[in-house]
Amino acid sequence: MLDLVREWNDAGSMTADVIDPDEVATVRAFSRAYTRTLGVLAEGLLATPYSLTEARVLFELAQQPTVDVAALRRELGLDSGYLSRLLARFENDGLVARARSAADARRQTVALTTAGAQAAADLDRRSAEQVAELLAELPAVDRRELMTGLGTVRALLTDRDAPRRVVLREPGPGEYGWVVARHGAVYAAEYGWDGSFEGLVAQIVGSYLVDRDPARERAWIAEVDGRPAGCVFCVADPDHADAAKLRILLVEPWARGLGVGTRLVDACVTFAREAGYRRLGLWTNDVLVAARRIYRSAGFVLEAAEPHHSFGHDLVGEFWSLTL
């Protein structure tokens, strides 16, 4: 149990939230503050003759010897006429050279000249120095928090369609607290469960840390692109020497749909089998539809169900088991 994975509406898609105007205002305020901090609105970026768009074009051109102009336009989302005029200006300044594609004469390619490569390298150096100066003002703990936050922004707003790297590993220092905190926050937000649920998770995690048998018990953190995205625990069943329990499965809302929950459950099942257990059990609630679907796919069988009042709600608890 304690297993939040994903919920869908009857149409087969995630239920949309109403956007709070204050959230819109917060994002816009951040954008204004960040652009001001980096000085990207100045006439010349980083004390150079180039605008932000021109600097970005030079950066992209520096990544490979020759670039297809149409591909460059798509990558940067630029108007074709605007990009053509920008490249013509660069060509007049001796920064780029344009030519017809050898593969398709209808297409045009562009490459940096020696002077263009020097200009791109100078911009790259200035940008790196500027960011390094900003980071130098922050203590290490704040820099780590900043890196996590930037990863969150990329995952939620810019990299949603990019391939995601999912890694399972043991929790590191401080992450057991993360397990407790995220369970409390996510279940409260999505199910309205009260603080007694977070207390239950804290008890499970505390018992694991104090009494763990490393040969027979284990916990996993699921990372998506380097960011904690979920967890699960495999612990011994105190009432049955040959049985283990799958506990506190969680997948963060932003990481759902990536197969994280399935990978966590599979890891728990594999470990339990290799540790010599003959049975793996779990307790869940019928409202956790997606988690129950994962359990069933992994071979778990529903053994019993009973109503109970917990975490501020009337629920139906379910007992599932898997013969290993």
Number of C-alpha atoms within 10 A of each C-alpha: 21 22 25 27 25 19 18 11 9 8 7 8 9 11 11 7 6 6 8 8 8 9 10 10 11 10 11 12 11 11 12 11 12 12 12 12 11 15 15 15 13 14 13 15 20 20 12 13 10 17 17 16 15 17 20 16 18 25 17 14 22 21 10 10 10 16 19 17 22 14 12 18 17 11 10 13 10 14 10 14 10 11 20 14 11 15 21 16 13 18 18 11 11 14 21 21 17 18 14 13 16 10 7 8 10 8 13 16 18 20 22 24 18 12 13 21 18 14 20 24 15 14 21 18 11 16 15 12 12 14 11 11 11 12 14 11 10 12 9 11 8 12 14 12 11 14 12 14 13 12 16 16 12 11 19 13 9 10 13 12 9 8 9 15 11 18 18 19 12 14 18 9 8 8 14 18 14 15 23 21 15 18 28 22 15 17 20 16 11 12 13 14 18 17 14 13 19 22 16 17 19 19 13 16 20 15 12 20 11 8 9 15 12 10 10 16 19 20 23 21 25 26 19 20 15 13 19 22 23 28 31 25 23 26 24 22 17 10 8 10 11 15 22 29 23 25 24 26 24 29 30 19 15 13 24 17 11 15 13 24 29 18 16 23 23 15 19 25 24 11 17 26 17 13 14 14 20 15 19 24 22 22 19 23 20 15 14 17 16 17 26 23 13 18 20 15 11 14 14 20 16 17 11 11 15 11 12 12 10 14 19 12 12 10 16 15 18 18 17 22 22 20 14 16
